[in-house]
Amino acid sequence: MRGINQYVFTNTGINYKLGELCEIRSGYSGNQLTLKNGLKVSRIETISGHKVNMERVGYVAPFESSENYRLQIGDILFSNINSVEYIGNTAFIDKDYSLYHGMNLLRLVPNKEVVMPFYLYLVLNTNRLLNHFKTVCNKAVSQASINQTELGKTIVRIPDLISQKKTCELFQTLYTKLEAEKYFILLLQNQKQHLLRQMFI
């Protein structure tokens, strides 16, 4: 879903600052555990494939305000500290992963009265905004970053909720079809490997 052509979206709508469309929150910065126990927290690697990968999470000891960091359906994780190539990488929280918001990712909590969470996720993945994030980020030798204030100033054009819903339904249908095709290809690859092994038994 990365690099969506912005012309897919309507040119009508109202311009908002991103900070007006959602809360932008920092993650929990407590020390991570070396053993795989405790609360699961997101890391940069968790969303490196543009979706949540529960095999690449960190762990922290339970803490008093943990529920404030628990990721909810409709939240968006945003990579604001990364190499320039991956700055602006996002993942949409499409179900309850029992996952908590860790450091080095920002959590966007959309205002559902104005914008559908999945629509905002799609907009953040347009070529225009991905290029914008690469332009405004602070570049260092080994990594780049965007602070919350700068990110909140990003201008996003949002149409009415009915138009948003139509766009979301279209992309969710395409996404479901794409995932089904990927699964079918994986089955074929597994079958091929099985047949090759059988040949040499």
Secondary structure, 3 states (H helix, E strand, C coil): CCCECHHHCCCCCEEEEHHHHEEEECCECCCCCCCCCCEEECCHHHHCCCCCCHHHCEEECCCCCHHHHECCCCCEEECCEECHHHCCCEEECCCCCCCECECCCEEEEECCCCCCHHHHHHHHCEHHHHHHHHHHCEECCCCEECCHHHHHCCEEEECCHHHHHHHHHHHHHHHHHHHHHHHHHHHHHHHHHHHHHHHCC
